Each structure stands twice: as structure tokens, then as C-alpha cells.
């Protein structure tokens, strides 16, 4: 293509011959120049695909102008920049080309309710040096937020509400269909696609692992909870009994993969109540079982698609990571964790990632205005280790901890502090169905450090329950909070250590001056009045840490206040599920189990008895 030129730079011999032509060129050049200097509301579009063809996909060339598509991640647009036109956010081949590296693009999508999950997802990838990513926005609020934070985003055109979509809801199924439509839109662009849900995080760069299997049309994660291999190779597909999970899967733009994507789209569009994951599993298993040469992959779907199953030990589910700790026991490095096999909805997912210190929160999360309250849990060895692991021994262990947590919630409520939850130990796993306590064949150890949502209704604890009925809200943090690197040093260093003592002891008064850490001595079973009197002077201390919560508080002074507190915390605990071979096999946890003589962990006998112990 000829270079642009001006009449002033043309040799005289050409002036008479090409004057008219050059005049037209000059007008066109001026128009092109003016249109290329676009206002902030209309950012420069990326180079067309033809200009990119044959270029190195590993990184943008230095000659390329910076656009909203190839701008470094976390680099926001210029100050006072206006929102670009909607046209700029359409998903195009050029957009993908600008972000892909080595022919691979990593994609997630969501609505504004998942903003913090999306930012966490992006942060983990960029910390790993992976910037070949795009985020699909299902509503304009998320689109705007990500754009101004410097996250590469495109408009999915979903026009979805900004609220959370509960599992199984119509909105949930709509999001599933949108994923299938998105895969069908992306594969024709010719790039490998690593598609992810927003409720997962990357712990290690997965792209080198995926490149180990270049013959695979599709690599998928699964709900497998029993290891079929003990190294970092693909699962032995012959032994995989868990469903293929579409929260993490890698597509190559092959013809078999495109045909599967097309059939999948037609299937989910035909029935708006069909779960996209079930539809995927049905299609993939239509023709399944013929090994590809080498044995790691299996022919599936139409007998031509080559499928591999990512190992659940390192592409972890919520069970293999948070409960089994499978990667630790096999001495492997995990690539990812997906918050499946969990309870309490989106709040439960967020809390699990926080417990593992994998979630990125805003700075305000780490500096509560009223300060924090923590305590060292006291658990007798016999409750943890002695005897058989049964429903009875499990509830003995959990109930002993519940009583201490109940006291801690009361003290936190009185002091208007945020409670740092203790680690929670369980003997038995939790499932949605009857089971023997630990799933046979899994690597779950007993006892194990169980996720908080195994026992507590995390989503209820976060609700704004009416104050007139349930008393003041009691904020809380995950058990690992004080060990989180994001906790500011000034918060961590502002600590008052509270030691319990016998009230009539001569040393049980105020601060122990002989203790270089300045432990505060608090009489056991202190009344509300004494507790407030002794600890209120330390309201500016960021962390008050009790040596124990056993007999730390003698009770509320006001019966009405106590009633509201009881109403609240009774709703904080959930249920264990489930005793095998029973129609009603679950058993409710009871925050006040110790006030009921002869309490036993028995499932309800009738449907009428099947309700939480709130009365």
C-alpha cells in the first residue's frame, strides 16, 4: 500500500500531472488524521486482523499503538476519560487477537454481583505473569467498573441484573446458556480458549500444563473426589466417576470441538431449565471409551473428539482442596481451586477463599472501625483423637467448640468488635446425601480442619437481620485473618492479650506488670458490667485476644438484650448431612445444646420435627 504524502513534499515534475489526484489524497489524509485523533469517549480501535496476521502472538509489538484492548492490565484509562461508546466493547476477533498470547486466550464472565471474585481472578493471573485474558460483562455496571480499573472487558450483551444469581434459579440457568453462547462465539476466532467460572482462582500458570497435551480437543476439570493418579498426569479417564465440571475447561478450535459447542448450544437453548453442565456431560458421553493412542486421552462425543480429564488433585474442586487437601498429601503443587462442594451460596464461596488467604479484599476489610476480638480455642485431645469417628463423637467435638464460639460472639457483641472465628475441627464430612461420614476412597483425614460453612450458615451471619428482633449485627472474619499478609502492621501490632484468672486470686487485677507482653488479667465469668468496665479503656486497641473463651463471660445483664442475641446466634448454625439409609437423615446443630439435658445428635423422626431448633 502506498504511503500517504502531501503536495508540499511532491517533486515539481509531478505537480502538473498528479495535482488533482494529490489534492484528493490531501483531503483524504486530513480526514483520516482528524478521525484518528478520537475523543476520549471513543478510544482507538485495535489494528484489523489482516494487519495482525502472521505477527508474534506472544506479545504486542512495540510499534502497535496502545488501545483499550492491549493496554497493560490494571493500567486505567487517562484521568477524566469518558466511557467509550458501546461499540468499542463488542467482542471481536481483533479484540481477542490483541490480548491472546501464543494463540491462547483465558476468559471468564459474570455480572456486577461477582465484581470482587472477578478482580481476585484477574489479580491471581497477573501475579502469575498471565495477561492473556478477557472478562465478559453481563451488565453495564460491571463493564464500567472493570474498564476504569484497567481490566480488559467486553460486553456480552446480556443485560442481566446486577444481583447474585442463586444456584438453580432462572438467572443461574441463563448464565449457563450465556457461557455456551460465548464459547460458540470465541472458537471461530481460531484461538485456544481456557474458559473459567469466576468462583475459582489460579495458583500456578496453567498454560504450560495444557500445552503438554497438544492432541486434546478438550481438557476438562471434574467433580472426581477419589484420586485415579498420584502424580500430575491427567486423570485415568477409565476410573473417573465424578461429573465433568465446566468451571474450568480448555478448548482447542478444532472441528470436533466446534461441533460439540454447536450441539451444546442447541441443546441448552431448546430447554431453558436444562443445566448446562448436565447437557455437556450427556453430549460428551454419547460415544465414550475408545482410548486415543497413548492412553491419556479418550475419544468422546461423536467418537472423534479427543478428551482429557484434568487431575482433581491439582485442578482442585472445593472438596479436594479445602477438605481433603489432596495436593498436600500427594506432595503436588496445585494449579487452581474451584469453590465447588460448598454451602452457604456465594457468601460461602467467598469465605472459603478467605480462609485459604486466596481472596483479595479492599483495605477496609482489614481494619474494622471497632477493632477485632479473637481467642485461642481450647479442645481436649480426647475430643479430637480418641474413640471411633461416629456421628456422636463428631457432634461432641463440634458442640464443644460451639459453646466457646457462642461466648465469643456475646463478648464481641458487647464490645462492638469484629470476631475472628477460630479454626473449626470436624470428625465427619458434610454432603448433600447420606454417607458413612467420610466418602470411601477419598483422602480425607480424621479429624480435619473443616470449612466454616460445614457448620455455620455463613450467608445468614452476613445478613442484616432486624435489630429490634435479633439485636445488633455481629461482624466476623475467617480464622486465618490475623495471619493474612494483607493485614496492616499497625493493626497486627496493636494487641491486648487477655488472660483469664480466678477473681479472688491476688494477681487477678488489671494488667500484669510482670509480663513483658502486658497481658491483661480478666476474672472468669465476668459480668457484662465488669467486662465493659475493664476493657472499655482499651477501645483503641485493634486486637483483643483472649487466652480462652471457656468461662470467660458470666451473662448479659438485660434479659431483653440476651433474648435478641439468642434469636440471632441460633440462626447462625446449620445442619450436618446425612445419616445413611434414612428418609430424613440430617441433624441440626444447636447453639444452645448444653441447656437441653440429654441432648443427642439424632435425626428427626417425623417431618413435623424437621426444623431448626430456634424456639
C-alpha positions as CSV (number, residue, x, y, z in Angstrom):
1,X,0.0,0.0,0.0
2,X,1.4,3.4,-0.9
3,X,2.4,5.8,1.8
4,X,0.4,9.0,2.4
5,X,2.1,12.2,1.2
6,X,1.3,15.9,0.9
7,X,1.5,18.2,-2.1
8,X,4.4,20.2,-0.4
9,X,6.6,17.1,-0.4
10,X,6.0,16.1,-4.1
11,X,8.6,16.8,-6.7
12,X,7.7,19.6,-9.2
13,X,7.7,17.3,-12.1
14,X,4.7,15.5,-10.7
15,X,2.7,18.6,-9.7
16,X,1.1,19.2,-13.0
17,X,0.5,15.6,-13.8
18,X,-0.9,14.5,-10.4
19,X,-2.1,17.7,-8.9
20,X,-5.8,16.8,-8.9
21,X,-5.0,13.3,-7.5
22,X,-2.8,14.6,-4.8
23,X,-5.3,17.2,-3.8
24,X,-7.8,14.5,-3.3
25,X,-5.2,12.5,-1.3
26,X,-4.6,15.5,0.8
27,X,-8.2,15.9,1.7
28,X,-8.5,12.2,2.5
29,X,-5.3,12.4,4.6
30,X,-6.7,15.3,6.5
31,X,-10.0,13.5,7.2
32,X,-8.1,10.4,8.3
33,X,-5.9,12.4,10.6
34,X,-8.8,14.1,12.2
35,X,-10.8,10.9,12.7
36,X,-7.8,9.1,14.1
37,X,-7.5,11.8,16.9
38,X,-10.6,10.4,18.5
39,X,-12.1,11.9,21.7
40,X,-11.7,10.1,25.0
41,X,-15.2,8.7,24.7
42,X,-14.2,6.8,21.5
43,X,-10.9,5.1,22.0
44,X,-8.7,3.9,19.1
45,X,-9.7,0.5,17.9
46,X,-7.1,-2.2,17.6
47,X,-5.5,-3.0,14.2
48,X,-7.6,-5.1,11.9
49,X,-7.0,-8.8,11.8
50,X,-5.2,-8.5,8.4
51,X,-2.6,-6.3,9.9
52,X,-2.0,-8.7,12.8
53,X,-1.9,-11.9,10.7
54,X,1.5,-13.5,10.9
55,X,2.6,-11.4,13.8
56,X,4.0,-12.9,17.0
57,X,1.1,-13.6,19.3
58,X,3.2,-13.8,22.4
59,X,3.1,-10.0,23.0
60,X,2.1,-6.8,21.3
61,X,4.8,-5.4,19.0
62,X,6.3,-2.1,20.2
63,X,5.0,-0.4,17.0
64,X,1.4,-1.1,18.0
65,X,-0.4,1.9,19.5
66,X,-1.8,1.4,23.0
67,X,-5.5,0.8,22.9
68,X,-8.1,-0.3,25.4
69,X,-7.5,-3.8,24.2
70,X,-3.8,-4.2,24.5
71,X,-3.2,-1.7,27.4
72,X,-1.4,-3.4,30.3
73,X,-3.8,-4.8,32.8
74,X,-4.5,-2.7,35.9
75,X,-3.5,0.4,33.9
76,X,-6.6,2.6,34.0
77,X,-7.6,4.9,31.2
78,X,-6.4,8.5,31.4
79,X,-7.8,10.7,34.1
80,X,-11.1,12.4,33.3
81,X,-11.6,9.9,30.5
82,X,-15.2,9.3,29.5
83,X,-16.7,5.9,29.0
84,X,-16.2,4.7,25.4
85,X,-19.1,4.0,23.1
86,X,-20.8,0.6,23.4
87,X,-19.4,-0.3,20.0
88,X,-15.9,-0.4,21.4
89,X,-16.8,-3.2,23.8
90,X,-18.1,-5.6,21.2
91,X,-16.4,-9.0,21.2
92,X,-14.4,-9.2,18.0
93,X,-11.5,-11.2,16.6
94,X,-9.4,-8.1,16.8
95,X,-10.1,-7.7,20.5
96,X,-9.1,-11.4,21.1
97,X,-6.0,-11.0,18.9
98,X,-4.8,-8.0,20.9
99,X,-5.0,-10.0,24.2
100,X,-4.1,-13.5,23.2
101,X,-0.6,-14.9,23.8
102,X,0.9,-17.8,21.9
103,X,-2.6,-18.4,20.4
104,X,-4.3,-18.8,23.8
105,X,-7.0,-16.6,25.5
106,X,-8.2,-17.0,29.0
107,X,-11.8,-15.9,29.6
108,X,-14.3,-15.5,32.5
109,X,-17.5,-13.7,32.7
110,X,-20.1,-12.5,35.3
111,X,-22.3,-9.8,36.5
112,X,-21.6,-7.0,39.0
113,X,-22.5,-9.2,42.0
114,X,-19.3,-11.1,41.3
115,X,-17.0,-8.0,40.9
116,X,-14.8,-9.0,43.8
117,X,-14.5,-12.5,42.5
118,X,-13.5,-11.2,39.1
119,X,-10.9,-8.9,40.5
120,X,-9.5,-11.7,42.5
121,X,-9.4,-13.9,39.5
122,X,-7.6,-11.3,37.4
123,X,-5.2,-10.5,40.2
124,X,-4.1,-14.1,40.6
125,X,-3.4,-14.5,36.9
126,X,-1.5,-11.2,36.6
127,X,0.5,-12.1,39.7
128,X,1.5,-15.3,37.8
129,X,2.5,-13.3,34.8
130,X,-0.5,-14.2,32.7
131,X,-2.1,-11.3,30.9
132,X,-3.8,-13.0,28.0
133,X,-7.2,-12.6,29.5
134,X,-10.6,-11.1,28.8
135,X,-13.6,-10.7,31.1
136,X,-17.2,-10.7,29.7
137,X,-19.5,-8.3,31.4
138,X,-23.2,-9.3,31.7
139,X,-24.3,-5.9,32.8
140,X,-23.2,-2.3,32.1
141,X,-22.3,-1.6,35.8
142,X,-19.7,-4.3,35.7
143,X,-18.5,-3.2,32.3
144,X,-17.9,0.3,33.5
145,X,-16.2,-0.7,36.8
146,X,-13.8,-3.1,35.1
147,X,-12.9,-0.6,32.3
148,X,-12.0,2.1,34.8
149,X,-9.9,-0.3,36.8
150,X,-7.9,-1.3,33.8
151,X,-9.2,-4.8,33.3
152,X,-9.8,-5.9,29.7
153,X,-13.5,-6.3,29.4
154,X,-16.1,-6.9,26.7
155,X,-19.9,-6.6,26.6
156,X,-21.8,-9.9,26.4
157,X,-25.0,-8.0,25.6
158,X,-26.8,-10.0,28.3
159,X,-28.4,-7.0,30.1
160,X,-28.5,-9.1,33.2
161,X,-29.5,-7.8,36.6
162,X,-26.6,-6.9,38.9
163,X,-27.7,-9.1,41.8
164,X,-26.4,-12.6,42.7
165,X,-27.9,-15.5,40.8
166,X,-28.7,-18.3,43.3
167,X,-27.9,-21.8,42.2
168,X,-30.7,-23.4,40.2
169,X,-32.6,-20.1,39.7
170,X,-33.7,-19.0,36.2
171,X,-30.9,-16.4,36.3
172,X,-28.4,-19.2,37.1
173,X,-29.6,-21.2,34.1
174,X,-29.4,-18.0,31.9
175,X,-25.8,-17.5,32.9
176,X,-25.1,-21.1,31.9
177,X,-26.6,-20.6,28.5
178,X,-24.6,-17.4,28.1
179,X,-21.4,-19.4,28.7
180,X,-22.3,-21.8,25.9
181,X,-23.1,-18.9,23.6
182,X,-19.8,-17.3,24.5
183,X,-17.8,-20.4,23.7
184,X,-19.5,-20.7,20.3
185,X,-18.7,-17.0,19.6
186,X,-15.0,-17.4,20.6
187,X,-14.0,-20.7,18.9
188,X,-14.4,-19.5,15.3
189,X,-11.7,-16.8,16.0
190,X,-9.1,-19.6,15.9
191,X,-7.7,-19.2,19.4
192,X,-7.3,-21.8,22.1
193,X,-9.8,-21.0,24.9
194,X,-9.3,-21.5,28.6
195,X,-12.8,-20.9,29.9
196,X,-13.3,-20.3,33.7
197,X,-16.0,-19.6,36.2
198,X,-15.5,-16.6,38.4
199,X,-15.6,-18.6,41.6
200,X,-12.2,-20.1,41.0
201,X,-8.7,-18.8,41.3
202,X,-5.4,-19.7,39.6
203,X,-2.5,-20.7,41.9
204,X,0.0,-21.6,39.1
205,X,0.3,-20.7,35.5
206,X,-1.8,-23.4,33.8
207,X,-0.8,-22.7,30.2
208,X,2.5,-24.8,30.2
209,X,0.5,-27.8,31.6
210,X,-2.2,-27.5,29.0
211,X,0.4,-27.3,26.3
212,X,1.6,-30.8,27.4
213,X,-1.4,-32.3,25.6
214,X,-1.5,-30.7,22.2
215,X,-3.6,-33.5,20.7
216,X,-6.5,-32.9,23.0
217,X,-9.5,-31.1,21.6
218,X,-10.8,-30.5,25.1
219,X,-9.4,-30.7,28.6
220,X,-12.0,-30.5,31.3
221,X,-12.0,-30.4,35.1
222,X,-14.2,-32.8,37.1
223,X,-16.0,-33.5,40.3
224,X,-13.9,-36.5,40.9
225,X,-13.1,-36.9,44.7
226,X,-11.2,-40.2,44.6
227,X,-7.7,-39.9,43.0
228,X,-7.1,-42.0,40.0
229,X,-3.4,-40.9,39.7
230,X,-0.8,-39.9,42.3
231,X,1.3,-37.6,40.1
232,X,0.5,-34.6,38.0
233,X,-0.7,-36.5,34.9
234,X,-4.2,-36.4,33.6
235,X,-6.8,-38.5,35.4
236,X,-7.2,-42.1,34.3
237,X,-10.4,-41.5,32.5
238,X,-11.4,-45.1,32.8
239,X,-11.7,-44.6,36.6
240,X,-13.4,-41.2,36.7
241,X,-16.9,-41.5,38.1
242,X,-17.4,-37.8,39.0
243,X,-19.2,-35.5,36.6
244,X,-17.1,-33.4,34.2
245,X,-17.1,-29.9,35.6
246,X,-17.4,-27.0,33.2
247,X,-16.0,-24.4,35.7
248,X,-12.5,-25.0,34.2
249,X,-12.0,-26.3,30.8
250,X,-9.7,-25.8,27.8
251,X,-11.0,-25.8,24.2
252,X,-8.9,-26.0,21.0
253,X,-10.5,-24.6,17.9
254,X,-10.7,-27.9,16.2
255,X,-13.7,-29.1,14.1
256,X,-14.8,-31.7,16.7
257,X,-14.7,-29.1,19.4
258,X,-16.7,-26.7,17.3
259,X,-19.3,-29.3,16.6
260,X,-19.6,-30.1,20.3
261,X,-20.0,-26.5,21.1
262,X,-22.7,-26.0,18.5
263,X,-24.7,-29.1,19.6
264,X,-24.3,-28.0,23.2
265,X,-25.7,-24.5,22.3
266,X,-28.7,-26.0,20.5
267,X,-29.4,-28.3,23.4
268,X,-29.5,-25.7,26.2
269,X,-31.4,-23.2,24.0
270,X,-34.1,-25.8,23.4
271,X,-34.8,-26.1,27.2
272,X,-34.3,-23.1,29.4
273,X,-34.4,-25.3,32.6
274,X,-31.7,-27.6,31.5
275,X,-28.5,-27.3,33.5
276,X,-25.6,-26.6,31.1
277,X,-23.2,-28.9,32.9
278,X,-25.6,-31.9,32.7
279,X,-26.1,-31.2,29.0
280,X,-22.4,-31.1,28.4
281,X,-21.9,-34.4,30.2
282,X,-24.7,-36.0,28.3
283,X,-23.1,-35.0,25.0
284,X,-19.5,-35.9,25.9
285,X,-20.6,-39.4,27.0
286,X,-22.6,-40.2,23.9
287,X,-19.7,-42.1,22.5
288,X,-17.1,-42.6,25.2
289,X,-14.5,-45.2,25.9
290,X,-12.2,-45.7,22.9
291,X,-8.6,-44.7,24.0
292,X,-6.6,-42.3,21.9
293,X,-3.1,-43.7,21.1
294,X,-1.0,-43.2,24.2
295,X,-3.9,-43.7,26.6
296,X,-4.1,-40.2,28.3
297,X,-7.0,-39.1,26.1
298,X,-10.3,-40.7,25.2
299,X,-12.4,-40.4,22.1
300,X,-15.8,-39.0,23.1
301,X,-18.9,-37.1,22.0
302,X,-19.0,-38.1,18.3
303,X,-16.2,-40.7,18.5
304,X,-13.8,-38.1,17.1
305,X,-13.4,-35.6,19.9
306,X,-10.2,-36.2,21.9
307,X,-10.9,-35.5,25.6
308,X,-8.6,-35.4,28.6
309,X,-9.7,-35.0,32.3
310,X,-7.6,-32.6,34.4
311,X,-6.4,-34.1,37.7
312,X,-8.6,-33.1,40.6
313,X,-5.6,-33.2,42.9
314,X,-4.1,-30.1,41.3
315,X,-7.0,-28.6,39.3
316,X,-8.9,-28.8,42.6
317,X,-12.5,-28.8,43.5
318,X,-13.8,-27.5,46.8
319,X,-13.6,-30.9,48.2
320,X,-10.1,-32.0,47.0
321,X,-8.6,-28.6,48.1
322,X,-10.5,-27.5,51.3
323,X,-11.5,-30.8,52.8
324,X,-9.1,-33.5,51.6
325,X,-6.0,-31.3,51.0
326,X,-5.2,-33.9,48.3
327,X,-2.4,-31.9,46.7
328,X,-0.6,-31.7,50.1
329,X,-0.9,-35.4,50.7
330,X,0.4,-36.3,47.3
331,X,3.2,-33.6,47.5
332,X,1.9,-31.8,44.4
333,X,1.6,-28.1,43.5
334,X,-2.0,-27.0,42.8
335,X,-2.8,-25.1,39.7
336,X,-6.3,-24.0,40.6
337,X,-9.1,-24.2,43.1
338,X,-12.8,-24.1,42.2
339,X,-15.2,-23.4,45.1
340,X,-17.5,-26.4,44.5
341,X,-18.7,-28.8,47.1
342,X,-19.6,-26.0,49.4
343,X,-22.6,-24.5,51.3
344,X,-24.0,-21.0,52.1
345,X,-24.1,-19.9,48.4
346,X,-21.8,-17.2,47.1
347,X,-21.0,-16.0,50.6
348,X,-19.8,-19.5,51.5
349,X,-17.5,-19.5,48.4
350,X,-16.1,-16.1,49.3
351,X,-15.4,-17.2,52.9
352,X,-13.6,-20.4,51.8
353,X,-11.3,-18.4,49.6
354,X,-10.7,-16.0,52.5
355,X,-9.9,-18.9,54.9
356,X,-7.3,-20.1,52.4
357,X,-6.0,-16.5,52.1
358,X,-6.7,-16.5,48.3
359,X,-9.3,-13.7,48.2
360,X,-8.3,-10.1,47.6
361,X,-10.4,-7.7,49.7
362,X,-10.4,-4.0,50.0
363,X,-8.1,-2.4,52.7
364,X,-11.1,-1.5,54.8
365,X,-11.8,-5.3,55.3
366,X,-8.5,-5.5,57.3
367,X,-9.2,-2.6,59.6
368,X,-12.7,-2.7,61.2
369,X,-13.6,0.6,63.0
370,X,-14.4,-1.1,66.3
371,X,-11.4,-3.4,66.2
372,X,-11.2,-7.2,66.4
373,X,-11.7,-9.9,69.0
374,X,-10.0,-13.3,68.8
375,X,-9.4,-16.2,71.1
376,X,-7.4,-19.3,71.4
377,X,-9.7,-22.3,71.2
378,X,-9.4,-25.0,73.8
379,X,-10.1,-28.5,72.6
380,X,-9.3,-31.6,74.8
381,X,-7.2,-34.2,73.0
382,X,-9.8,-36.8,73.7
383,X,-12.5,-35.0,71.7
384,X,-10.2,-34.7,68.7
385,X,-8.5,-38.1,68.7
386,X,-10.0,-40.7,71.0
387,X,-12.5,-43.3,70.1
388,X,-14.3,-44.1,66.8
389,X,-15.3,-41.4,64.3
390,X,-19.1,-41.5,64.7
391,X,-22.0,-39.1,64.5
392,X,-21.9,-38.9,68.3
393,X,-18.2,-38.2,68.5
394,X,-18.4,-35.7,65.7
395,X,-21.1,-33.7,67.5
396,X,-19.3,-33.9,70.8
397,X,-16.3,-32.2,69.2
398,X,-18.3,-29.6,67.3
399,X,-20.6,-28.8,70.2
400,X,-17.6,-28.2,72.5
401,X,-16.4,-25.6,70.0
402,X,-19.8,-24.1,69.5
403,X,-20.1,-23.2,73.2
404,X,-16.9,-21.3,73.1
405,X,-17.8,-19.5,69.9
406,X,-21.2,-18.6,71.4
407,X,-19.4,-16.9,74.3
408,X,-17.0,-15.1,71.9
409,X,-20.0,-13.8,69.9
410,X,-21.5,-12.4,73.0
411,X,-18.3,-10.7,74.1
412,X,-17.8,-9.3,70.6
413,X,-21.3,-8.0,70.5
414,X,-20.9,-6.2,73.9
415,X,-17.5,-4.7,72.9
416,X,-18.8,-3.9,69.4
417,X,-15.9,-5.7,67.9
418,X,-15.5,-8.0,64.9
419,X,-15.0,-11.6,65.9
420,X,-12.1,-13.5,64.3
421,X,-13.5,-17.0,64.1
422,X,-11.3,-19.9,65.4
423,X,-10.3,-22.9,63.3
424,X,-13.1,-25.4,63.3
425,X,-12.4,-29.1,63.6
426,X,-14.7,-31.9,62.4
427,X,-14.6,-35.7,62.5
428,X,-17.1,-36.2,59.7
429,X,-17.5,-34.7,56.3
430,X,-20.7,-33.0,55.0
431,X,-22.5,-33.9,51.9
432,X,-26.0,-33.5,50.3
433,X,-26.8,-37.1,50.8
434,X,-26.5,-40.0,53.3
435,X,-22.9,-41.2,53.7
436,X,-20.7,-43.1,56.2
437,X,-19.0,-39.9,57.5
438,X,-16.1,-39.9,55.1
439,X,-16.5,-40.8,51.4
440,X,-15.0,-44.1,50.7
441,X,-11.8,-43.9,48.7
442,X,-11.1,-40.3,49.4
443,X,-8.0,-39.0,51.2
444,X,-9.9,-37.1,53.9
445,X,-8.2,-37.4,57.3
446,X,-10.0,-37.5,60.6
447,X,-10.3,-35.2,62.3
448,X,-9.8,-32.4,59.8
449,X,-9.9,-28.6,59.7
450,X,-13.3,-28.2,58.2
451,X,-14.6,-25.1,56.3
452,X,-16.8,-22.9,58.3
453,X,-19.8,-23.5,56.0
454,X,-19.8,-27.1,57.1
455,X,-21.3,-26.0,60.4
456,X,-22.3,-22.3,60.1
457,X,-24.8,-20.6,57.9
458,X,-22.3,-18.0,56.6
459,X,-24.8,-16.3,54.4
460,X,-27.2,-15.8,57.4
461,X,-24.4,-14.4,59.6
462,X,-23.8,-11.7,56.9
463,X,-27.5,-10.7,56.6
464,X,-28.9,-7.5,58.1
465,X,-31.3,-9.2,60.4
466,X,-33.9,-6.7,62.0
467,X,-32.2,-5.2,65.0
468,X,-35.4,-5.0,67.0
469,X,-35.7,-8.8,66.9
470,X,-32.2,-10.0,66.7
471,X,-30.1,-7.3,68.3
472,X,-27.0,-5.6,66.7
473,X,-25.2,-7.2,63.8
474,X,-22.0,-9.1,64.8
475,X,-19.4,-8.9,62.2
476,X,-16.8,-11.7,61.8
477,X,-13.7,-12.7,59.9
478,X,-12.1,-16.0,58.8
479,X,-9.9,-18.0,61.2
480,X,-6.7,-17.2,59.1
481,X,-7.4,-13.4,59.2
482,X,-4.7,-12.5,61.6
483,X,-2.1,-14.4,59.5
484,X,-3.1,-12.7,56.3
485,X,-0.2,-10.8,54.7
486,X,-2.7,-8.1,53.8
487,X,-3.3,-7.3,57.4
488,X,-1.6,-3.9,58.1
489,X,1.3,-4.0,60.5
490,X,-0.2,-1.2,62.6
491,X,-3.3,-3.5,63.2
492,X,-1.3,-6.6,63.9
493,X,0.9,-4.8,66.4
494,X,-1.9,-3.2,68.3
495,X,-2.7,-6.2,70.5
496,X,-4.0,-6.7,74.0
497,X,-3.6,-10.2,75.4
498,X,-6.3,-11.1,77.8
499,X,-5.6,-13.9,80.3
500,X,-8.4,-15.3,82.4
501,X,-7.9,-15.7,86.1
502,X,-9.7,-16.6,89.3
503,X,-11.4,-13.5,90.7
504,X,-10.3,-14.0,94.3
505,X,-6.7,-14.6,93.3
506,X,-4.3,-11.9,94.4
507,X,-2.8,-11.5,90.9
508,X,-6.2,-11.1,89.2
509,X,-6.4,-7.4,88.7
510,X,-5.8,-5.3,85.6
511,X,-2.5,-5.5,83.7
512,X,0.1,-8.0,84.7
513,X,3.1,-5.7,85.0
514,X,5.5,-8.7,85.2
515,X,4.5,-9.8,81.8
516,X,6.7,-8.2,79.1
517,X,3.7,-8.6,76.7
518,X,1.5,-6.8,79.1
519,X,-1.2,-9.4,79.5
520,X,-4.5,-8.2,80.8
521,X,-5.9,-10.2,83.7
522,X,-9.7,-10.7,83.5
523,X,-11.7,-12.6,86.1
524,X,-13.5,-15.7,84.8
525,X,-17.3,-15.4,84.4
526,X,-17.1,-11.6,84.4
527,X,-20.5,-9.9,84.4
528,X,-21.4,-7.6,81.5
529,X,-20.8,-4.6,83.7
530,X,-17.3,-5.8,84.7
531,X,-16.4,-6.8,81.2
532,X,-17.2,-3.4,79.8
533,X,-15.7,-1.6,82.8
534,X,-12.4,-3.4,82.5
535,X,-12.0,-3.5,78.7
536,X,-13.6,-0.2,77.5
537,X,-10.4,1.7,78.2
538,X,-8.8,-0.4,75.5
539,X,-11.3,0.5,72.8
540,X,-8.5,1.9,70.6
541,X,-6.5,-1.3,70.7
542,X,-7.1,-3.0,67.3
543,X,-7.0,-6.6,68.5
544,X,-8.1,-8.0,71.9
545,X,-7.1,-11.6,72.1
546,X,-8.5,-13.9,74.8
547,X,-6.4,-16.8,76.0
548,X,-9.6,-18.8,76.2
549,X,-13.4,-18.4,76.0
550,X,-14.1,-21.2,78.5
551,X,-16.0,-19.4,81.4
552,X,-15.0,-16.0,80.0
553,X,-18.4,-14.4,80.3
554,X,-21.0,-14.6,83.1
555,X,-24.0,-13.5,81.0
556,X,-26.0,-10.4,79.9
557,X,-27.4,-8.0,82.4
558,X,-30.5,-7.2,80.4
559,X,-32.9,-10.2,79.6
560,X,-34.3,-8.4,76.6
561,X,-30.8,-8.0,75.1
562,X,-30.0,-11.6,75.8
563,X,-33.2,-12.8,74.1
564,X,-32.3,-10.9,70.9
565,X,-28.8,-12.3,71.0
566,X,-30.1,-15.8,71.4
567,X,-32.5,-15.3,68.5
568,X,-29.6,-14.2,66.3
569,X,-27.0,-16.8,67.1
570,X,-29.5,-19.7,67.0
571,X,-29.8,-19.0,63.3
572,X,-26.0,-19.0,62.8
573,X,-25.6,-22.7,62.8
574,X,-26.8,-25.1,60.1
575,X,-27.0,-28.9,59.9
576,X,-24.9,-32.0,59.3
577,X,-25.9,-34.2,56.4
578,X,-26.6,-37.1,56.4
579,X,-27.2,-40.4,58.2
580,X,-27.3,-43.2,55.7
581,X,-30.5,-45.1,54.8
582,X,-33.0,-42.7,56.3
583,X,-35.6,-40.5,54.6
584,X,-34.7,-37.7,57.0
585,X,-31.1,-38.2,57.7
586,X,-29.8,-34.8,58.6
587,X,-29.2,-33.4,62.1
588,X,-29.4,-29.8,63.1
589,X,-26.6,-28.1,65.1
590,X,-27.9,-26.4,68.2
591,X,-26.1,-23.3,69.6
592,X,-27.7,-24.0,73.0
593,X,-27.3,-27.8,73.1
594,X,-25.9,-27.6,76.6
595,X,-29.1,-26.2,78.0
596,X,-31.1,-29.3,77.0
597,X,-30.5,-32.3,79.3
598,X,-29.9,-35.5,77.4
599,X,-29.4,-33.8,74.1
600,X,-28.4,-36.3,71.4
601,X,-27.4,-35.9,67.8
602,X,-30.4,-37.8,66.4
603,X,-32.1,-37.1,63.0
604,X,-35.8,-36.0,63.1
605,X,-38.3,-38.9,63.4
606,X,-41.1,-37.1,61.5
607,X,-41.5,-34.3,59.0
608,X,-43.0,-32.1,61.8
609,X,-39.8,-32.4,63.8
610,X,-37.7,-31.4,60.8
611,X,-36.9,-27.8,61.6
612,X,-34.1,-25.8,63.1
613,X,-34.1,-25.5,67.0
614,X,-34.9,-21.8,67.1
615,X,-37.6,-21.9,69.7
